[in-house]
Amino acid sequence: MNQLNKHPSQSDSITHQSSQTANLTAWQAFAQAYLNRESLALLLLGFAAGVPILLVFSSLGLWLREAGIERSTVTMFGWAALGYSFKFIWAPLVDSLPLPVLTRSLGRRRSWLLLTQLLIIAALVLMALTNPQGSDQMLMVMAAAAVLLGFSSASQDIVIDAYRIEIAPAQMQPALSATYIMGYRIGMIVSGAGALYLADFFGSTMESYSYLAWQKTYLIMAAVMLIGVMTTLWIKEPTLSVKPATESNRDYLQMILVFVAAVVAFILAFRGMGTVLPETESVLMGFLYGCMQFMASVIAFAVMIFALIKVEFAPKQMVMRTWVEPVAEFFRRYGKKALLLLALIGVYRISDVVAGNISNIFYQDLGFSKTQIANAVKVVGVVASIGGSFVGGWIAQRMNIVKAMTLGAILACVTNLLFILLVYTPVPMMMYFAVIVDNLAAGLATAVFVAFLSALTSIRFTAVQYALFSSLMTLAPKLLGGYSGSIVDATSYQFFFGFTFLIGIPVLLLIYLVNKHIKISQPQIDP
């Protein structure tokens, strides 16, 4: 069994913390939660995690459009970020495989952090050195760099999530989640609004495209990622002593080949099901087909691993320990009730994610300018979400985590009704009000939910289990959110936002059932 230096037992630490917190003033409680080395580390790591994501999505899309790339091609670049939804597939490798030289000198988590950050920087530099307007070959290079960026960024998220859970005991997780989200949002401001401001400052517009402007912008973004590198070199490795999955280099090589083969099977199944399933204009059927496509891909992934074990190519014990044991441990801990927890994880964010998927188009259809949208959503809205995350972290510190989730779920769906009012009052003041309130609610809900997922995660399998939870968290909302435009086209914005309010109500029932039947606790590992 893995040998781990334990945090204090959760029940004892929570009891001790509660008795201490009762005697603290509000400022002392805030200082105790946020003014410490761990919170500063998570703030900086959150920033490093937030920078790459919009450089794959919105900023890159605007660059390609200014370069004259067709809209259909531009949208395909969004597939480069699929790593965020499927990162649970390779999370076991990040959790179990050491890196030559780096692991011995930096430790398990910091070595993977440094590698992923260097790969992010390399991807950004490669994108900066590529003019997508040059030729089809250059566009292919840009696509490859974008895929590398998405994969590396998702891998960095895996390591940071594991580091956050391992670096501090359970009662500190709400505050660490809040500071991480704050850093993440600041990073998004820098790579979202900041990148657009830089490209505009250097002279690139839709009417007058300048490759040099975008090149300088992406090189600056690569330099910004050095903050993450310096943070990795500064922070301490979690005090965990983990027995290696194997001592054999051959086993490690086989595991990597097994992973590659399984991923190929996953991709082929995903694409194959996409061609077999019929086209439909029904939102419900489209959503169900999307779920079938995903499930078929997961089955293909598992079948490939099973087949390689059968032919004795893959080391069975190592595969079981790497991919199967993290999932089996979760079901052993909660039994059949684990399905209830997974259902809650899958739909908790559904109300605000589905609504947010069409928000920018909604503002544009109401007649707001790009500048108004950028200022409201990318700056003021992000600042509001940071404030919400701090409030959420504070609430999760002072009350039962499931009760805090209830508050977050109520706010997440109720605030969507503000956008119905915005339809009838499309003025800047109302837009800012709706954006601020909605982002405050989203920030609060996200902070308490991250703390909830952290409490579910076993300290033995931090990277694998948290990656699985966070992937499941966004899967259903993203699948349904992809049909948000079809819903609006078939009905109206008023109906759509009313719908996003209604789909948030079953979440409250799931929270009630979880609170009634399940005691949330991390398992303790025997020394």
C-alpha positions as CSV (number, residue, x, y, z in Angstrom):
1,M,0.0,0.0,0.0
2,N,1.1,3.6,-0.7
3,Q,2.9,5.1,2.3
4,L,1.5,8.6,2.9
5,N,2.2,11.2,5.6
6,K,-1.3,11.8,6.8
7,H,-3.0,15.1,7.4
8,P,-4.8,15.1,10.8
9,S,-8.0,13.1,10.6
10,Q,-10.8,15.0,9.0
11,S,-13.2,14.8,11.9
12,D,-10.6,15.8,14.5
13,S,-9.3,18.7,12.3
14,I,-12.7,20.0,11.6
15,T,-13.7,19.9,15.3
16,H,-10.4,21.6,16.3
17,Q,-10.9,24.2,13.5
18,S,-14.5,24.9,14.5
19,S,-13.5,25.6,18.2
20,Q,-10.8,27.9,17.0
21,T,-12.9,29.8,14.5
22,A,-15.6,30.5,17.0
23,N,-13.1,32.7,18.9
24,L,-11.8,34.7,15.9
25,T,-13.0,38.0,14.6
26,A,-14.0,38.2,11.0
27,W,-10.7,39.7,10.0
28,Q,-8.7,37.1,11.9
29,A,-10.7,34.3,10.3
30,F,-10.1,35.9,6.8
31,A,-6.4,36.3,7.5
32,Q,-6.1,32.7,8.8
33,A,-7.8,31.4,5.7
34,Y,-6.1,33.5,3.0
35,L,-2.9,35.1,4.2
36,N,-0.7,32.1,4.2
37,R,1.9,30.5,1.9
38,E,-0.5,27.8,0.6
39,S,-3.1,30.4,-0.5
40,L,-0.4,32.5,-2.3
41,A,0.9,29.4,-4.1
42,L,-2.6,28.5,-5.3
43,L,-3.3,32.1,-6.4
44,L,-0.2,32.0,-8.6
45,L,-0.8,28.5,-9.9
46,G,-4.4,29.5,-10.6
47,F,-3.1,32.4,-12.7
48,A,-0.9,30.0,-14.6
49,A,-3.9,27.7,-15.3
50,G,-6.1,30.6,-16.4
51,V,-3.8,32.1,-19.0
52,P,-3.8,29.3,-21.6
53,I,-7.5,28.5,-21.8
54,L,-8.6,31.7,-23.7
55,L,-5.5,31.5,-25.9
56,V,-7.0,28.3,-27.3
57,F,-10.6,29.6,-27.5
58,S,-11.6,33.3,-28.0
59,S,-8.3,35.0,-28.6
60,L,-7.1,32.4,-31.2
61,G,-10.5,32.5,-32.9
62,L,-10.2,36.3,-33.4
63,W,-6.7,36.0,-34.7
64,L,-7.7,33.4,-37.3
65,R,-10.7,35.4,-38.4
66,E,-8.6,38.6,-38.8
67,A,-6.2,36.4,-40.9
68,G,-9.1,35.6,-43.2
69,I,-9.6,32.0,-42.2
70,E,-13.1,30.6,-42.9
71,R,-15.5,30.5,-40.0
72,S,-16.1,26.8,-40.3
73,T,-12.3,26.2,-40.0
74,V,-12.0,28.5,-37.1
75,T,-14.7,26.7,-35.1
76,M,-12.8,23.4,-35.7
77,F,-9.9,24.8,-33.7
78,G,-12.2,24.6,-30.7
79,W,-11.6,20.8,-30.7
80,A,-8.0,21.6,-29.6
81,A,-9.5,22.2,-26.1
82,L,-11.2,18.8,-25.8
83,G,-8.4,17.8,-23.5
84,Y,-10.2,19.7,-20.7
85,S,-13.2,17.4,-21.0
86,F,-11.2,14.2,-21.5
87,K,-8.2,14.8,-19.2
88,F,-9.3,11.9,-16.9
89,I,-8.0,9.5,-19.6
90,W,-4.3,10.4,-19.1
91,A,-4.6,11.6,-15.5
92,P,-3.5,8.1,-14.2
93,L,-0.2,8.5,-16.0
94,V,0.4,11.9,-14.5
95,D,-0.4,10.4,-11.1
96,S,1.8,7.3,-11.3
97,L,4.7,7.8,-13.7
98,P,7.9,9.6,-12.6
99,L,9.8,11.8,-15.0
100,P,13.5,11.1,-15.6
101,V,15.8,13.4,-13.7
102,L,13.0,15.9,-12.9
103,T,11.1,13.8,-10.4
104,R,14.3,13.1,-8.4
105,S,15.2,16.8,-8.2
106,L,11.8,18.4,-7.8
107,G,9.4,15.7,-6.6
108,R,6.4,14.1,-8.2
109,R,4.0,17.1,-8.5
110,R,6.5,19.9,-9.1
111,S,8.3,17.9,-11.9
112,W,5.0,17.4,-13.8
113,L,4.1,21.0,-13.2
114,L,7.3,22.2,-14.7
115,L,7.0,19.9,-17.7
116,T,3.5,21.0,-18.5
117,Q,4.4,24.7,-18.1
118,L,7.4,24.4,-20.4
119,L,5.2,22.6,-23.0
120,I,2.6,25.5,-22.7
121,I,5.3,28.0,-23.4
122,A,6.7,26.0,-26.3
123,A,3.2,25.8,-27.8
124,L,2.6,29.5,-27.5
125,V,6.0,30.3,-29.1
126,L,5.3,27.9,-31.9
127,M,1.9,29.6,-32.5
128,A,3.6,33.0,-32.4
129,L,6.1,31.9,-35.1
130,T,3.3,30.6,-37.3
131,N,1.3,32.9,-39.7
132,P,-2.0,31.1,-40.4
133,Q,-2.5,33.3,-43.5
134,G,0.7,31.9,-45.1
135,S,-0.5,28.5,-46.5
136,D,-2.4,25.4,-45.7
137,Q,0.7,23.9,-44.2
138,M,1.2,26.8,-41.9
139,L,-2.5,26.4,-40.8
140,M,-1.8,22.8,-40.0
141,V,1.2,23.8,-37.9
142,M,-1.0,26.2,-36.1
143,A,-3.6,23.5,-35.5
144,A,-0.9,21.2,-34.1
145,A,0.4,23.9,-31.8
146,A,-3.2,24.6,-30.6
147,V,-3.6,20.9,-29.8
148,L,-0.3,20.9,-27.9
149,L,-1.5,24.0,-26.0
150,G,-4.8,22.4,-25.0
151,F,-3.3,19.1,-24.0
152,S,-0.5,20.8,-21.9
153,S,-2.9,23.2,-20.3
154,A,-5.3,20.4,-19.3
155,S,-2.4,18.4,-18.0
156,Q,-1.3,21.3,-15.9
157,D,-4.8,21.5,-14.4
158,I,-4.6,17.8,-13.4
159,V,-1.4,18.4,-11.5
160,I,-2.5,21.7,-9.8
161,D,-5.8,20.1,-8.6
162,A,-3.8,17.2,-7.1
163,Y,-1.3,19.6,-5.6
164,R,-4.0,21.7,-4.0
165,I,-5.7,18.7,-2.4
166,E,-2.4,17.2,-1.1
167,I,-0.8,20.4,0.2
168,A,-3.3,21.1,2.9
169,P,-6.0,19.3,5.1
170,A,-9.7,19.3,4.3
171,Q,-10.7,22.4,6.3
172,M,-8.3,24.6,4.3
173,Q,-9.7,23.5,0.9
174,P,-12.6,26.1,0.6
175,A,-10.1,29.0,1.0
176,L,-7.6,27.4,-1.3
177,S,-10.3,26.8,-3.9
178,A,-11.3,30.5,-3.7
179,T,-7.7,31.7,-4.1
180,Y,-7.2,29.3,-7.0
181,I,-10.3,30.5,-8.8
182,M,-9.3,34.1,-8.2
183,G,-5.9,33.5,-9.8
184,Y,-7.6,31.6,-12.6
185,R,-9.9,34.5,-13.4
186,I,-7.1,37.0,-13.3
187,G,-5.2,34.8,-15.8
188,M,-8.3,34.7,-18.0
189,I,-8.5,38.5,-17.9
190,V,-4.8,38.7,-19.0
191,S,-5.2,36.2,-21.9
192,G,-8.7,37.3,-22.9
193,A,-9.1,41.0,-22.7
194,G,-5.4,41.6,-22.3
195,A,-4.5,39.7,-25.5
196,L,-7.1,41.6,-27.5
197,Y,-5.9,44.9,-26.1
198,L,-2.3,44.0,-27.1
199,A,-3.3,42.9,-30.6
200,D,-5.2,46.1,-31.1
201,F,-2.4,48.2,-29.6
202,F,0.1,46.6,-32.0
203,G,-2.1,47.4,-35.0
204,S,-4.1,44.3,-36.1
205,T,-7.8,44.8,-37.0
206,M,-10.4,43.0,-39.1
207,E,-9.8,45.6,-41.8
208,S,-6.0,45.5,-41.6
209,Y,-4.6,42.2,-40.4
210,S,-1.1,42.3,-38.9
211,Y,0.7,39.0,-38.3
212,L,3.4,40.8,-36.3
213,A,0.8,42.2,-33.9
214,W,-0.5,38.8,-33.1
215,Q,3.1,37.4,-33.0
216,K,4.1,39.9,-30.3
217,T,0.9,39.3,-28.4
218,Y,1.5,35.5,-28.2
219,L,5.2,35.9,-27.3
220,I,4.2,38.2,-24.5
221,M,1.6,35.6,-23.3
222,A,4.4,33.0,-23.4
223,A,6.6,35.3,-21.2
224,V,3.7,35.7,-18.8
225,M,3.6,31.9,-18.3
226,L,7.1,32.3,-16.7
227,I,5.2,33.3,-13.6
228,G,3.9,29.8,-13.4
229,V,7.4,28.4,-13.8
230,M,8.9,30.6,-11.1
231,T,6.0,29.6,-8.8
232,T,6.7,25.9,-9.4
233,L,10.3,26.4,-8.5
234,W,9.3,28.3,-5.3
235,I,6.6,26.1,-3.9
236,K,7.2,23.1,-1.7
237,E,6.5,19.6,-2.8
238,P,3.5,18.0,-0.8
239,T,4.8,15.9,2.1
240,L,3.7,12.6,0.6
241,S,5.9,9.6,0.2
242,V,4.4,7.5,-2.5
243,K,5.6,4.1,-3.5
244,P,6.3,4.1,-7.3
245,A,3.8,2.1,-9.4
246,T,6.7,0.0,-10.7
247,E,10.5,0.0,-10.7
248,S,10.7,-1.3,-14.3
249,N,11.4,1.1,-17.2
250,R,9.9,-1.5,-19.5
251,D,6.6,-1.4,-17.5
252,Y,6.5,2.4,-17.9
253,L,7.1,2.2,-21.6
254,Q,4.4,-0.4,-22.0
255,M,2.0,1.8,-20.0
256,I,2.6,4.7,-22.3
257,L,2.0,2.5,-25.4
258,V,-1.2,1.1,-23.8
259,F,-2.4,4.7,-23.2
260,V,-1.6,5.8,-26.8
261,A,-3.5,2.7,-28.2
262,A,-6.5,3.3,-25.9
263,V,-6.7,7.0,-26.8
264,V,-6.6,6.1,-30.5
265,A,-9.5,3.6,-29.9
266,F,-11.3,6.4,-28.0
267,I,-10.9,8.9,-30.9
268,L,-11.8,6.4,-33.6
269,A,-14.9,5.3,-31.7
270,F,-15.9,9.0,-31.1
271,R,-15.6,9.8,-34.8
272,G,-17.1,6.6,-36.0
273,M,-20.2,7.0,-33.8
274,G,-20.5,10.6,-35.2
275,T,-20.9,9.2,-38.7
276,V,-23.2,6.4,-37.7
277,L,-25.7,8.3,-35.6
278,P,-28.4,10.0,-37.6
279,E,-28.6,13.8,-37.9
280,T,-31.4,15.4,-36.0
281,E,-32.8,18.9,-35.4
282,S,-34.3,17.8,-32.1
283,V,-32.3,19.3,-29.2
284,L,-33.2,16.3,-26.9
285,M,-32.2,13.7,-29.4
286,G,-29.1,15.5,-30.3
287,F,-28.1,15.6,-26.6
288,L,-28.9,11.9,-26.2
289,Y,-26.8,11.1,-29.3
290,G,-23.9,13.1,-27.9
291,C,-24.1,11.0,-24.7
292,M,-24.2,7.8,-26.7
293,Q,-21.2,8.9,-28.7
294,F,-19.2,9.7,-25.5
295,M,-20.2,6.4,-23.8
296,A,-19.2,4.4,-26.9
297,S,-15.8,6.1,-26.9
298,V,-15.2,5.3,-23.2
299,I,-16.2,1.6,-23.8
300,A,-13.7,1.5,-26.7
301,F,-11.0,2.9,-24.5
302,A,-11.7,0.2,-21.8
303,V,-12.0,-2.6,-24.4
304,M,-8.6,-1.7,-25.9
305,I,-6.9,-1.8,-22.4
306,F,-8.6,-5.1,-21.6
307,A,-7.5,-6.6,-24.9
308,L,-3.9,-5.6,-24.4
309,I,-4.0,-7.2,-20.9
310,K,-5.4,-10.4,-22.4
311,V,-2.6,-10.7,-24.9
312,E,-0.2,-10.0,-22.1
313,F,1.2,-6.8,-23.6
314,A,0.1,-4.6,-20.8
315,P,1.2,-5.3,-17.2
316,K,-2.1,-6.3,-15.6
317,Q,-1.3,-5.3,-12.0
318,M,0.0,-1.9,-13.1
319,V,-3.0,-1.2,-15.3
320,M,-5.4,-2.2,-12.5
321,R,-3.6,0.1,-10.0
322,T,-3.4,3.0,-12.5
323,W,-6.9,3.1,-14.1
324,V,-9.2,0.7,-12.2
325,E,-8.3,1.1,-8.5
326,P,-9.0,4.9,-8.3
327,V,-12.5,4.3,-9.6
328,A,-13.0,1.1,-7.5
329,E,-11.9,2.9,-4.3
330,F,-14.5,5.6,-4.8
331,F,-17.3,2.9,-5.2
332,R,-16.0,0.9,-2.2
333,R,-16.2,4.1,-0.1
334,Y,-19.8,5.0,-1.0
335,G,-21.3,1.8,-2.5
336,K,-24.4,2.3,-4.5
337,K,-24.7,5.8,-3.2
338,A,-21.7,6.7,-5.4
339,L,-24.1,6.9,-8.3
340,L,-26.0,9.6,-6.5
341,L,-22.8,11.6,-6.0
342,L,-21.8,11.2,-9.7
343,A,-25.3,12.3,-10.8
344,L,-24.9,15.5,-8.6
345,I,-21.4,16.1,-10.0
346,G,-22.7,15.8,-13.5
347,V,-25.5,18.3,-13.3
348,Y,-24.6,20.8,-10.5
349,R,-23.2,23.4,-13.0
350,I,-25.8,22.7,-15.7
351,S,-27.9,25.8,-15.2
352,D,-25.1,28.5,-15.5
353,V,-22.9,26.6,-18.0
354,V,-25.8,26.1,-20.5
355,A,-26.9,29.7,-20.1
356,G,-23.3,31.0,-20.4
357,N,-22.7,29.1,-23.7
358,I,-24.8,31.6,-25.6
359,S,-24.3,34.8,-23.5
360,N,-22.0,36.7,-25.8
361,I,-24.3,36.1,-28.8
362,F,-27.3,37.1,-26.7
363,Y,-25.6,40.5,-25.8
364,Q,-24.8,41.0,-29.5
365,D,-28.3,40.2,-30.6
366,L,-29.6,42.8,-28.1
367,G,-27.5,45.4,-29.9
368,F,-24.5,45.9,-27.5
369,S,-21.2,46.6,-29.1
370,K,-18.1,44.4,-28.9
371,T,-16.4,47.0,-26.6
372,Q,-19.4,47.0,-24.3
373,I,-19.5,43.2,-24.2
374,A,-15.7,43.0,-23.5
375,N,-15.8,45.5,-20.7
376,A,-18.9,44.0,-19.1
377,V,-18.1,40.3,-19.5
378,K,-14.3,40.0,-19.7
379,V,-13.4,42.6,-17.1
380,V,-16.3,43.5,-14.8
381,G,-17.8,40.1,-14.9
382,V,-14.6,38.3,-14.2
383,V,-13.9,40.6,-11.2
384,A,-17.4,39.9,-9.9
385,S,-16.7,36.1,-10.2
386,I,-13.5,36.6,-8.2
387,G,-15.5,38.3,-5.5
388,G,-18.1,35.5,-5.6
389,S,-15.4,32.9,-5.3
390,F,-14.0,34.6,-2.1
391,V,-17.6,34.8,-0.7
392,G,-18.1,31.1,-1.6
393,G,-14.8,30.1,0.1
394,W,-15.7,32.0,3.2
395,I,-19.2,30.5,3.3
396,A,-17.8,27.0,2.8
397,Q,-15.4,27.6,5.7
398,R,-18.2,28.5,8.1
399,M,-21.0,26.1,7.2
400,N,-21.7,22.5,6.1
401,I,-20.3,22.2,2.6
402,V,-23.6,20.6,1.2
403,K,-25.6,23.5,2.6
404,A,-23.2,25.9,0.9
405,M,-23.7,24.0,-2.3
406,T,-27.5,24.5,-1.9
407,L,-27.1,28.2,-1.7
408,G,-24.8,28.2,-4.8
409,A,-27.3,26.1,-6.8
410,I,-30.2,28.3,-5.9
411,L,-28.3,31.5,-6.9
412,A,-26.9,29.9,-10.1
413,C,-30.4,29.2,-11.5
414,V,-32.3,32.2,-10.1
415,T,-29.9,34.7,-11.5
416,N,-30.6,33.4,-15.1
417,L,-34.0,35.1,-14.8
418,L,-32.3,38.4,-14.8
419,F,-31.5,37.9,-18.5
420,I,-35.2,37.7,-19.2
421,L,-35.5,41.2,-17.7
422,L,-32.6,42.3,-19.9
423,V,-34.5,41.3,-23.0
424,Y,-37.2,43.8,-22.1
425,T,-34.7,46.4,-20.8
426,P,-31.6,46.2,-23.2
427,V,-29.6,49.1,-21.7
428,P,-26.0,49.1,-20.5
429,M,-26.9,49.6,-16.9
430,M,-29.2,46.6,-16.9
431,M,-26.5,44.5,-18.7
432,Y,-23.9,45.4,-16.2
433,F,-26.2,44.6,-13.3
434,A,-27.2,41.2,-14.8
435,V,-23.5,40.3,-15.5
436,I,-22.3,41.3,-12.1
437,V,-25.0,39.4,-10.2
438,D,-24.7,36.3,-12.4
439,N,-20.9,36.2,-12.1
440,L,-21.1,36.7,-8.3
441,A,-23.4,33.7,-8.1
442,A,-21.3,31.6,-10.5
443,G,-18.1,32.4,-8.6
444,L,-19.7,31.4,-5.3
445,A,-21.2,28.2,-6.7
446,T,-17.9,27.2,-8.3
447,A,-15.8,27.8,-5.1
448,V,-18.1,25.7,-2.9
449,F,-18.3,23.0,-5.6
450,V,-14.6,22.7,-6.0
451,A,-14.3,22.3,-2.2
452,F,-17.0,19.6,-2.4
453,L,-15.1,17.7,-5.1
454,S,-11.9,18.0,-3.1
455,A,-13.6,16.4,-0.1
456,L,-14.7,13.5,-2.3
457,T,-11.2,12.9,-3.6
458,S,-9.1,10.3,-1.9
459,I,-5.6,11.4,-1.0
460,R,-4.3,8.2,-2.6
461,F,-5.6,9.0,-6.0
462,T,-5.9,12.8,-6.1
463,A,-5.0,13.4,-9.8
464,V,-7.1,10.6,-11.1
465,Q,-10.3,11.0,-9.1
466,Y,-10.4,14.8,-9.3
467,A,-9.8,14.7,-13.0
468,L,-12.6,12.3,-13.4
469,F,-14.9,14.4,-11.2
470,S,-14.1,17.7,-13.0
471,S,-14.5,16.1,-16.4
472,L,-17.9,14.7,-15.5
473,M,-18.8,18.1,-14.1
474,T,-18.6,19.8,-17.5
475,L,-19.6,16.9,-19.8
476,A,-23.5,17.1,-19.7
477,P,-23.6,20.9,-19.4
478,K,-21.3,21.2,-22.5
479,L,-23.2,18.6,-24.5
480,L,-26.5,20.4,-23.8
481,G,-25.0,23.8,-24.1
482,G,-24.0,23.0,-27.7
483,Y,-27.7,23.1,-28.6
484,S,-28.5,26.4,-26.8
485,G,-28.6,28.2,-30.2
486,S,-31.1,25.7,-31.6
487,I,-33.3,26.1,-28.5
488,V,-33.3,29.9,-29.0
489,D,-33.9,29.6,-32.8
490,A,-36.9,27.3,-32.1
491,T,-38.3,29.4,-29.2
492,S,-37.0,32.7,-27.8
493,Y,-34.4,34.0,-25.4
494,Q,-37.2,34.4,-22.8
495,F,-38.0,30.7,-23.1
496,F,-34.3,29.7,-23.1
497,F,-33.4,31.5,-19.9
498,G,-36.6,30.2,-18.2
499,F,-35.5,26.7,-19.3
500,T,-32.0,27.2,-17.8
501,F,-33.8,28.2,-14.5
502,L,-36.0,25.1,-14.5
503,I,-33.2,22.6,-15.2
504,G,-31.4,23.9,-12.1
505,I,-34.3,22.8,-9.8
506,P,-33.6,19.0,-9.9
507,V,-30.1,19.8,-8.7
508,L,-31.6,21.0,-5.4
509,L,-33.3,17.6,-5.0
510,L,-30.0,15.8,-5.6
511,I,-28.3,18.0,-3.0
512,Y,-31.0,17.2,-0.5
513,L,-30.6,13.4,-1.1
514,V,-26.9,13.6,-0.8
515,N,-27.1,15.6,2.4
516,K,-29.6,13.1,3.8
517,H,-28.0,9.8,2.9
518,I,-24.3,10.4,2.5
519,K,-21.5,11.5,4.8
520,I,-18.8,13.2,2.8
521,S,-15.3,12.4,4.1
522,Q,-11.9,11.6,2.7
523,P,-10.5,8.2,3.6
524,Q,-7.6,7.9,5.9
525,I,-4.5,6.0,4.8
526,D,-2.8,3.7,7.2
527,P,0.9,4.4,7.6
